[in-house]
């Protein structure tokens, strides 16, 4: 059996065993084990637990606010790396401080800050609110959730330092940061699993997407090490993309689907499509991201003999087929999101709701970016390497036009309920959205055009670089600066809203309508259509009468 199928099989088997145990109520956890884990999550922290508050919702709040602050650094690193591609000496004055800025290193820092600093913290922060809500219980340890957010931030800082200088005093910095990151994630998982074990009702599908995202990381790490997938570059490439499909895609899809129901007030359009998204995130290979799996190579690089990813015929066929299948869960997710937010109206309900615009943007753009990433990854897997020149721009697009909008939109949708206040300024939120959206779309699109020009010149064996390509990169980087401004606006708006935002009453807090409580029957329909709308066996069907009498003019 080839590397890809064998690793995927062991991963599927391990993940389904764990999900089965979770579904059965974690019967393997005895009362003694639960008490021990609860003690380790909170009491065993000693004085550290006294540094943070344990009020309801404080854990989710802390993760989301720190994720918003990381947006600023992520956009700054990405912008600086784009600028240095056409002006390498722009930051040469920093050399007097002992730091030589490099475009590739800053690009890596931007990726780490975006994925681990912002998107991951949004996913975990939203999960601390969503899972207890869907389970009908309270989070086991708010104190641990709150404290772990600061340790996670420290781990991201260590990884960023390692992206600039990975060897300090003989120690590899990035693996050290990843180890600390893994410890925090294990604490998050145990906190969530204990919460799920206390559930009072069945968890809806978006909750299972989030649980898969959290559980996939440690399971994938163990499976990859035991199966030997990390001993070659194909296995490292596979580990990178499985992690992207389970943790990032499934996690973002789970919080986005839940938030689309919250922000619109509509039930999820189709539970079946949520199931397709869930199964598809596990059984397919996500094409988003780098063509070499650089993030895994940074951690396990010494295990590989070289940096060239060479696929066998079996690996090539397996990878191409599993990546082609990703179009199914992507289409299912996007259509479910868009129809849920639209509801029964022609336009999206409550267009001014926090996070609505970001959720719409990510839902629309995930389809073309997924298809483009599929072409690039298939080109690399087949060994053609004709489209590798645009892989970096497309990877940044996937981050700033899909993952960031969806995760940020979900965080903004849950913000009023978590904080108890509205955002400080809806006008500033709209300006931030347009700045980030315009800067990312136009800046990265213009940069991709420059990539295509460089690829055409290289194919024509032209040695001199094109001046037009360099000018386009300048324009693209300047346009992307709008993302930096938008990130600052969003972060300040969220932080200021905690203190100066309009206070909302408890009655006005919107709860999720993943399943509908009533269904208005205005015309003949089928049971299948009623169930597809989110109804269950306890939903009350209310016949609504129609009046065909001619109306009269309204007196003013």
C-alpha positions, 0 to 999 in steps of 0.5 A: 500500500502506498504512503498516502492511502496507508496514512489516510486509512490509519488516520480515518480509523483512529479518528472514527474510534475516538469519535465513537467514544465521544458519541457514546458519552466517553464511557472510557472516562470513569468518574475518577478520571474525570475528576483527575482531569478537572483537577489538572485543568484548574486546581493543578495550575496553582497560582497561575489560575489566580492570574485570570478570571473564570467568569462564564464566557471569559475563556472564549472572549480571551481567545477571540480578542487575542486572535483579533490583535494577531490580525494586525501582526499577520497583515503587517508581516505579509505586507512587508514580505510582499514589499521586500520582493521588489525592494529587498533593501527597504529595511536595510537599516535594521541590520544595525540592530542585528536583524536582516529582513528577508522576504521569505522569512517574513512571508513564513512569519505572516503565514504562522501569524495568520493561521496560528495567531488569528484563525486558530484562536478564532476557531478555538475561541468560538468553540468554547462558546458553541460546544457548551451551547449545543451540548446544553451545559457549561464549559468545565473550566473557564479559568483553564480556557482563559489561561491557555489563551495566553500560553498559546500566544507565547507559543505563536511568538516562539514560532515567529522568532523561529521563522526568523532564526530557527537556531538559537543557542543550539536549539530549534525554535520552531519545534519548541513552539509547536510542542508548547502549542500542542500542550495547550491544544491538549488542554483545550481538547480535554476541556471540551471533551469533559464538557461534551461528557456532561451534555444534556442533548444531542450535539448538532452537526456544526459541533461535530465539525469543531470536535473533529478539528480539535481532535484531528491534530494530536491524532494526525501527529501520532498516526504520521509518526507511527506510520512513518509518513514523516520520514519522506517528503510525500508524507510531510506534504500529506500531513500538511494538507490533512491538517489543513483539511481537518483542523482549519477547514472543518473548524472554520466550517463548523463555527461559520455554519453556526454563526450563519444561523446566529447572524441571520436568525434562520435555521441551517438550510440543510443538515444533509449538506452539513454532513457532507461537509463533515465527511468530506473534510475527513475523506478528502485532501485539502488543496489549500496551502503550500505545494511543499508542506513547508510548515511540516518541513520546518518541524520535521525537516531533518527526517527528510533526505531532500526538499523535493516532493517526488510522488510515485504513480500510486501516490499521484493517483491517490492524491489527485483523486482525493483532492478532486473530491474536495469540490463536494464538501466545498460546494456543500458548505458554500451553498449551505452558508449562502442559503442559510444567511439569505433565508426566505428573502431575496437578499441576506437578512440583517445586512448590518449584523456583525460578521455578516459581510465577512461570512458572505465573502468567505462563502463566495470566494472559497469555491474559485480559490479551492478550484485554483488551488486544486489545479496548482496542487495537481500540477505539482503532484503530477510533476509538471510544475507549470503553475508552481509560480502562482502557488504562493499568491494563491496560498495567501489568497486562501488565508486572507480571502477564505479562512480569515473572513470566515473565522473573523465573521464567526467571531464578530457574530458571536461578539455581542453575546460574549461581551454583552455589548455591540461593537464600538462602531458599525461604521468602522466595522464596514470601513474595516471590511472594505479595506481588508476585502479590497486590499486582499482581492486587488493586491493579491490579484495584481501580484498573481498577474505579476507571477504569471508574467514571470512564468511566461518570461521564464518559459520563453527563456528570457533572462532579463526580468520584466520592469512591468512585473516589478511595477505590478508587484509594487502596486499589489503590495501598496493595495495590500496595505489596505488589509493592514489598515482594515485589521487595525480598524477591526481590532480596535473596534472590538477592543473598544467595544468591550468598554464603550460599546452599546450594552445589549439586554439579555432578551436581545441576544440572538441564540442559534436556530440550528433546528427550528422550533416551529414551521409555518405551513403555507402551502402543500409540501413534503416531509422531506422538505420540512426536515431539510429546513432543520425541523426535527420530531419535536418541531411544531407544524403550524398551518397558516391560512391564506386570504384571497380577498381583494385588498383596499387602499390604505388611508394615510 
